């Protein structure tokens, strides 16, 4: 019977590790085809493509992000071919399994939990005596009733075959994220997380993992993400892997890890700061909350002082980008407490700060005890909370306004110096800036439309013109600086209106050509011609001394100029600055 394993990924660049493990484990006895789609693909397109493959057994890997779309696909396929055997697996259907079997009568089997052995055993019975009671870790139908057989034993991870050697995957490795795991399970008991349910941590064979990583790099993989829940739970293991990746890495490859920052020893960080190539590693750190009571209620042990030490040391090393996570809606964290959490974490200035909202995942302790904290949440995936006993729906709306502008104006690094000045000099706290701007953004209806880069600058300017007009002159100078320095090519139409006239620009260019040292030795050494200046540079005025501010953090309000050179060969952007008086004296 032809078997197809499928899933709907969140994005095209993602790949499903789960269906590849199932295929690898069963491929000695069964020929299994993989078929991946995204949640943005029209269900009819997915159904059409799957139907052309003519499967007799069709499995889907199910998560909170794809279950609703997967159900649509299943129902259509079963109408087209009632004899098609549908098998579901994955974390979304592992819990409340009976409910899923009753909710989706089109489903014939559900794999519960870890699936490699159970799926292989299920295939054996489908092709054999069909005595499904002999298969552990499945739900199935018998005489119009649902039968559930719990898992007996966990698979020996050291015996699992590699999921990375399928020929059809090799041409796509360089274009997609490759997921890899070196362990399963988590040592912690965070009550909002599915990983807390599995007791203990089990490891894969280290040498096999290293062989897989070498194979992936040799075949062009560029982004390799470790899905271990806590990569650094064993310091000796983490150090061994870090050393291996530093020694064996190829140019352009990035490794991403989820780490627990407060247990990371300073000597480990120092080792990475000393030996890791810049950009090779990226850390994802779940902070979630800095409220001690909240962390206690979700059984989350966290030492924020040690976490701060780790994040700070990594940042000072300038080798590793860090992505920090927050969760709004955890028990007893009201709006004001979350504001403090946000400001505590933003103070660390992570390269990315992800603001998420609590999801009441099936099987988690928080969902089971939802009434204790008055949780009201979506009935359907992703089961996001709507409110609780200390956080109203109106509070949730306000925090979502923060999320929207945080992503666009901090995480995307379009105007770092501008935002830094605003959150440290203009607004009372970082949260106050993102909240006030986010509310303004939402009221203008900008949340529901797309934006060009220039639009983002104009929208920020419009907000500041209303809210902080007295600071607008200085802030607009930072905005010009950020806009010009972050372009790869000379912009055709900058976002601001008060641009220098052609006559003013010509005078400045003439003075620079007469004496290139005005902009320093580095600029003079370029020996740019008049044609180069007019074609590949732009000059603008700022109301303060940008050089002095960047070096000292002190503001000197005096007219100055910046010249930005866009190198057309190296695609490199360089900013040069000079005082207005230096330019004026040369012109006169």
C-alpha positions in Angstrom: 0.0 0.0 0.0 1.5 3.3 -1.0 2.3 5.5 2.0 2.7 9.3 2.0 3.8 11.3 5.0 2.9 15.0 4.9 2.7 18.1 7.0 1.9 21.8 6.6 4.8 23.9 7.7 4.5 27.5 8.9 6.7 28.8 6.2 8.3 27.5 3.0 11.8 27.7 4.4 10.9 25.3 7.3 11.3 21.5 7.0 9.6 18.8 9.0 12.1 16.7 11.1 9.3 14.4 12.4 8.1 12.9 9.1 11.8 12.3 8.1 12.4 10.3 11.3 9.3 8.2 10.5 10.4 7.6 7.0 14.0 6.7 8.0 12.8 4.3 10.7 10.4 2.4 8.4 12.2 2.7 5.0 13.9 -0.7 5.3 10.5 -2.3 4.9 8.4 0.3 3.3 8.7 2.8 0.5 7.4 6.1 1.9 7.1 9.4 0.0 7.3 12.8 1.7 5.0 15.7 0.8 5.4 19.1 2.5 3.2 22.2 2.1 2.6 25.4 4.0 -0.4 26.7 5.9 -0.6 29.5 3.3 -1.2 27.0 0.5 -4.9 26.8 -0.5 -6.3 23.5 0.8 -7.6 22.6 -2.6 -4.1 22.9 -4.0 -2.8 20.5 -1.3 -5.6 18.1 -1.9 -5.1 18.1 -5.6 -1.3 17.4 -5.3 -1.8 14.7 -2.7 -4.5 13.0 -4.8 -2.1 12.8 -7.7 0.3 10.8 -5.6 -2.4 8.2 -5.1 -1.7 7.3 -1.5 -3.4 4.4 0.3 -2.0 5.4 3.7 -1.6 9.1 4.3 0.0 10.5 7.5 0.0 14.1 8.8 2.2 15.7 11.4 0.0 18.0 13.5 0.9 21.1 15.5 -1.0 24.1 16.8 -0.1 26.1 13.7 -1.4 23.7 11.1 -4.1 21.6 12.7 -7.1 23.7 11.4 -5.8 23.7 7.8 -4.9 20.0 8.1 -8.5 19.1 9.1 -9.8 20.8 6.0 -7.5 18.8 3.8 -8.3 15.5 5.5 -12.1 16.0 5.1 -11.8 16.7 1.4 -9.5 13.8 0.8 -11.7 11.4 2.6 -14.7 12.5 0.6 -12.8 11.9 -2.6 -11.5 8.5 -1.5 -13.3 7.0 1.5 -11.0 4.0 1.5 -7.9 6.2 2.2 -6.4 5.4 5.6 -5.6 8.7 7.5 -3.0 8.7 10.3 -2.3 11.7 12.5 0.6 12.3 14.8 2.4 15.1 16.5 2.1 17.1 19.7 -1.3 18.6 18.9 -3.1 15.2 18.7 -1.0 13.4 21.3 -3.2 14.9 24.1 -7.0 14.7 24.2 -6.7 11.9 21.7 -10.2 10.5 22.2 -11.6 14.0 21.6 -9.7 14.3 18.3 -10.9 10.8 17.1 -14.5 11.8 17.9 -14.1 15.3 16.4 -12.6 14.1 13.1 -14.3 10.8 12.1 -12.3 10.8 8.9 -9.2 9.9 10.9 -8.5 6.2 11.2 -5.4 6.2 13.5 -3.6 8.6 15.8 0.0 8.1 16.8 0.4 9.1 20.5 3.7 10.7 21.5 7.0 9.6 20.1 6.1 8.0 16.7 9.0 6.1 15.1 8.3 2.7 16.6 4.5 3.1 16.8 4.2 4.1 13.2 6.4 1.2 11.9 4.3 -1.2 14.0 1.1 0.2 12.6 2.3 -0.2 9.1 3.2 -3.8 9.9 -0.3 -4.5 11.2 -2.0 -2.7 8.2 0.0 -4.9 5.9 -0.4 -8.0 8.1 -3.1 -9.3 10.4 -4.5 -5.9 11.3 -4.5 -6.7 15.0 -4.1 -3.1 16.1 -4.4 -4.0 19.8 -0.8 -5.2 19.5 0.5 -1.7 18.5 1.5 0.5 21.4 1.1 4.3 21.3 -1.9 4.5 19.0 -5.6 5.3 18.9 -7.8 3.4 16.4 -11.4 2.5 15.7 -13.0 -0.9 16.5 -16.7 -1.7 16.3 -17.7 2.0 16.2 -15.6 2.7 19.3 -12.3 4.4 19.9 -9.5 2.2 21.4 -6.4 3.8 22.9 -3.2 1.8 23.5 -0.6 3.7 25.5 3.1 3.7 24.7 5.1 1.0 26.4 8.7 2.0 26.0 10.6 5.0 24.7 12.7 4.5 21.6 16.5 4.1 22.0 17.7 7.4 20.4 21.1 6.0 19.8 19.6 3.4 17.5 17.5 5.8 15.4 18.7 6.0 11.7 19.6 9.4 10.3 16.7 11.4 8.8 19.1 13.5 6.6 20.2 11.3 3.8 17.2 11.4 1.5 18.4 12.3 -2.0 15.3 14.4 -2.7 16.2 16.8 0.2 19.8 17.6 -0.9 19.0 20.2 -3.6 17.0 22.2 -1.1 19.3 22.3 1.9 20.9 25.7 1.1 17.5 27.4 0.8 15.7 26.0 3.9 16.2 25.7 7.7 17.4 22.3 8.7 16.3 21.1 12.1 18.4 18.7 14.1 18.1 17.2 17.6 20.7 15.9 19.9 18.4 15.1 22.8 14.7 14.7 23.7 13.1 15.8 26.9 13.6 18.7 29.3 14.9 18.8 32.9 12.5 21.6 33.8 8.8 21.6 34.6 7.5 24.9 33.2 3.7 24.4 33.3 3.0 26.2 30.0 5.3 24.0 28.0 4.7 20.5 26.5 8.3 19.5 27.2 7.6 19.6 30.9 5.4 16.5 30.5 8.3 14.2 29.5 10.4 13.2 32.4 14.2 13.2 32.0 16.5 13.9 29.1 17.7 11.3 26.6 20.6 11.8 24.2 21.3 10.7 20.6 24.7 9.2 19.8 27.2 12.0 19.7 29.3 10.7 16.9 26.2 10.1 14.7 25.1 13.6 15.3 28.5 14.9 14.3 28.4 12.8 11.1 25.0 14.2 10.3 26.2 17.8 10.7 29.2 17.2 8.5 26.9 15.6 5.9 24.5 18.6 6.0 27.3 21.1 5.7 29.0 19.2 2.8 25.7 19.3 1.0 25.1 23.0 1.3 23.0 23.5 4.5 23.3 27.1 5.7 21.0 27.4 8.7 21.0 24.4 11.1 18.7 24.8 14.1 19.0 22.5 17.2 15.6 21.8 18.6 16.8 20.5 21.9 14.7 22.2 24.6 17.9 23.0 26.7 21.0 22.6 24.6 23.4 23.5 27.5 21.9 21.3 30.3 25.1 19.3 30.2 28.1 21.6 30.3 30.5 19.0 29.1 28.3 18.0 26.2 27.6 21.6 25.2 31.4 22.4 25.3 32.2 19.3 23.2 29.6 20.3 20.6 30.6 24.0 20.5 34.2 22.9 20.0 33.2 20.5 17.2 31.1 23.1 15.4 33.9 25.7 15.7 36.5 23.3 14.3 34.3 21.8 11.5 32.1 24.7 10.4 32.0 25.9 6.8 31.8 29.6 5.8 28.2 30.9 5.7 26.8 28.3 8.1 24.8 29.5 11.1 23.9 27.2 14.1 20.9 28.2 16.3 20.4 26.9 19.8 17.8 27.2 22.6 19.8 27.7 25.8 19.0 28.3 29.4 21.1 31.4 30.2 21.1 31.4 34.0 22.9 28.0 34.1 25.6 28.9 31.6 29.0 29.2 33.2 31.1 32.4 32.5 34.0 30.2 31.4 31.8 28.7 28.6 30.8 32.1 27.4 34.4 33.3 27.5 35.5 30.3 25.5 32.9 31.2 22.8 33.9 34.9 22.9 37.5 33.9 22.4 37.1 31.1 19.8 33.8 31.2 18.0 33.8 33.0 14.6 31.4 36.0 14.5 28.0 35.0 13.3 28.5 31.2 13.6 26.1 30.8 16.6 22.8 32.3 17.5 21.2 31.9 20.9 17.5 31.7 21.7 16.8 32.4 25.4 13.3 32.1 27.0 13.1 34.7 29.7 9.2 34.7 29.7 8.9 36.8 32.9 10.9 38.4 35.6 8.1 38.3 38.1 9.2 35.9 40.9 5.7 34.9 41.9 4.7 34.2 38.3 7.8 32.0 37.8 7.0 30.1 41.0 3.4 29.5 39.9 4.5 28.0 36.6 7.3 26.0 38.3 9.9 27.8 36.5 13.3 28.2 38.2 15.1 31.3 36.9 17.9 33.4 38.3 17.5 36.7 36.4 20.8 38.1 37.8 22.7 35.1 36.3 20.7 35.3 33.1 21.7 39.0 32.9 25.3 38.1 33.4 25.2 35.6 30.6 23.3 37.8 28.1 25.7 40.7 28.9 28.8 38.7 28.5 27.6 37.3 25.2 26.7 40.7 23.9 30.0 42.2 24.9 31.8 39.4 23.0 30.1 40.6 19.8 30.2 37.1 18.3 26.7 35.7 18.9 23.3 37.3 18.2 20.7 36.7 20.9 16.9 36.3 20.6 15.1 36.7 23.9 11.5 35.6 24.5 8.7 37.0 26.7 5.3 35.5 27.3 2.4 37.9 28.1 -0.5 36.3 30.1 1.4 34.1 32.6 -0.3 33.6 36.0 -0.5 36.7 38.3 1.4 38.9 35.8 -0.8 41.9 35.3 -0.3 44.7 32.8 2.0 46.7 35.1 4.1 43.6 36.0 4.5 42.8 32.4 5.6 46.3 31.7 8.4 45.8 34.3 9.3 42.4 32.7 9.6 44.1 29.3 11.7 46.9 30.6 13.9 44.5 32.6 14.7 42.5 29.5 14.9 45.3 27.0 17.5 46.8 29.2 19.8 44.0 28.0 19.3 45.2 24.4 19.0 41.8 22.8 19.3 41.7 19.0 15.8 40.4 19.0 13.1 40.6 21.6 10.1 38.3 20.9 6.9 39.2 22.6 4.5 36.2 22.6 1.2 35.5 24.2 0.4 32.5 26.4 -1.1 29.5 24.6 -3.0 27.0 26.6 -1.5 23.9 25.0 -3.3 20.6 25.4 -1.7 18.5 28.1 0.1 21.3 30.0 -0.4 21.9 33.6 -1.6 25.5 33.0 -4.4 24.3 30.8 -5.4 21.6 33.3 -5.6 24.3 36.1 -6.9 27.1 33.9 -9.8 27.9 36.3 -7.3 28.6 39.2 -6.3 31.8 37.4 -9.5 32.6 35.6 -8.1 31.9 32.1 -10.4 32.4 29.2 -8.8 31.3 25.9 -9.6 30.3 22.3 -11.4 27.0 21.8 -9.4 26.4 18.6 -5.7 26.4 18.0 -3.5 28.2 18.9 -5.5 28.3 22.2 -4.2 31.8 22.9 -5.5 33.4 26.1 -8.1 36.2 25.8 -7.9 37.2 29.5 -7.4 36.0 33.0 -8.0 37.1 36.6 -5.4 39.9 36.5 -5.1 40.7 32.7 -8.2 42.0 30.9 -8.9 41.6 27.2 -8.3 45.4 26.9 -4.8 44.9 28.5 -4.1 42.1 26.0 -5.0 44.4 23.1 -2.6 47.1 24.4 0.2 44.6 24.7 -0.5 43.4 21.1 0.0 47.0 20.0 3.5 46.8 21.5 4.2 43.6 19.7 3.5 45.0 16.3 5.8 48.0 16.4 8.5 46.1 18.4 8.9 43.7 15.5 9.1 46.4 12.9 11.2 49.0 14.7 13.5 47.0 17.0 13.8 43.5 15.8 14.3 44.5 12.1 17.1 47.0 13.1 15.9 49.6 10.6 16.8 52.5 12.9 18.8 51.4 15.9 20.3 54.8 16.9 16.9 56.5 16.6 15.1 53.9 18.8 18.0 53.9 21.3 17.7 57.7 21.6 13.9 57.6 22.0 13.8 54.8 24.7 16.7 56.3 26.7 16.3 60.1 26.3 12.8 60.9 25.2 10.3 58.4 26.7 10.2 57.4 30.4 10.8 53.8 29.6 11.2 51.6 26.5 7.8 50.1 27.1 6.2 53.5 27.2 7.7 54.3 23.8 6.5 51.0 22.2 3.1 51.3 23.9 2.4 54.9 22.9 3.6 54.3 19.4 1.8 51.0 19.1 -1.5 52.6 20.2 -1.0 55.4 17.7 -0.1 52.9 15.0 -3.3 50.9 15.7 -5.5 53.9 15.8 -4.2 55.0 12.4 -5.2 51.6 10.9 -1.6 50.9 9.9 -1.7 47.4 11.4 -3.9 46.1 8.6 -1.8 47.3 5.6 1.7 46.7 4.2 4.5 49.3 4.4 7.5 50.3 2.4 10.6 51.3 4.3 10.0 55.0 3.7 6.5 54.5 5.2 7.9 53.3 8.5 10.0 56.4 8.8 7.1 58.7 7.9 4.8 57.0 10.4 7.3 57.4 13.2 7.7 61.0 12.3 4.0 61.6 12.3 3.7 60.0 15.8 6.5 62.1 17.2 5.1 65.2 15.7 2.0 64.7 17.8 3.5 63.2 20.9 7.0 64.6 21.3 7.2 67.7 19.1 9.8 69.4 21.3 12.3 66.6 20.5 11.4 66.3 16.9 14.4 68.2 15.5 17.0 66.0 17.2 15.1 62.7 16.6 14.6 63.5 12.9 18.4 63.9 12.6 18.9 60.4 14.0 16.2 59.1 11.6 18.1 60.6 8.6 21.3 59.1 9.8 19.8 55.6 10.3 18.0 55.7 7.0 21.0 56.7 4.9 23.5 54.4 6.6 21.3 51.3 6.2 20.8 51.6 2.5 22.9 49.4 0.1 22.3 51.8 -2.8 21.9 55.6 -3.0 18.2 56.3 -2.2 16.3 58.0 -5.0 13.7 59.8 -2.8 14.4 59.9 0.9 11.4 60.2 3.3 12.1 63.7 4.6 11.1 67.0 3.0 13.7 69.4 4.3 16.4 68.2 2.1 19.4 70.4 1.1 18.9 72.3 -2.2 20.9 71.4 -5.3 22.8 74.6 -4.8 23.7 73.8 -1.2 24.8 70.3 -2.2 27.0 71.6 -5.0 28.7 74.1 -2.7 29.4 71.4 -0.2 30.7 69.0 -2.9 33.0 71.7 -4.3 34.5 72.3 -0.8 35.0 68.6 -0.3 36.7 68.2 -3.7 39.0 71.1 -2.9 39.9 69.6 0.5 38.9 65.9 1.0 40.6 65.9 4.4 37.6 67.8 5.7 36.0 64.3 6.0 39.1 62.6 7.3 42.0 60.6 6.0 39.9 57.5 5.3 37.7 59.5 3.0 40.5 61.3 1.3 42.2 58.0 0.5 39.3 57.0 -1.6 40.2 59.7 -4.1 36.6 60.1 -5.3 36.0 62.2 -8.4 33.4 64.8 -8.9 31.4 62.2 -10.9 31.7 59.7 -8.0 30.4 62.3 -5.5 27.4 63.2 -7.5 26.5 59.6 -8.5 27.4 57.5 -5.5 27.1 59.8 -2.5 24.4 61.8 -0.7 25.0 64.7 1.7 22.6 65.9 4.4 22.6 68.1 7.4 22.1 67.0 11.0 21.3 69.3 14.0 23.9 67.8 16.2 27.5 66.4 16.2 26.9 62.7 15.4 30.5 61.7 15.8 30.7 63.1 19.3 27.4 61.5 20.3 28.4 58.0 19.0 31.7 58.2 20.8 30.6 59.7 24.2 26.8 59.5 24.3 26.7 63.3 24.9 24.6 65.6 22.7 26.2 68.7 21.3 23.6 70.6 19.3 25.4 72.2 16.4 24.9 72.0 12.7 26.9 69.3 10.9 26.9 67.4 7.7 27.1 63.7 6.9 28.2 62.4 3.5 27.3 58.8 2.8 29.2 56.9 0.1 27.5 53.9 -1.5 30.3 51.8 -3.0 28.8 50.3 -6.2 31.4 47.5 -6.4 31.7 46.3 -2.8 28.0 47.3 -2.0 29.4 48.9 1.2 27.9 52.0 2.8 30.2 54.4 4.7 29.2 57.5 6.6 31.6 60.5 6.9 30.8 63.7 8.9 32.1 67.2 9.4 31.1 70.3 11.3 29.1 72.9 9.4 31.8 75.5 10.3 34.5 73.5 8.5 32.4 73.2 5.4 31.3 76.9 5.5 34.8 78.2 5.9 36.0 76.3 2.9 33.1 77.4 0.8 33.6 81.1 1.7 
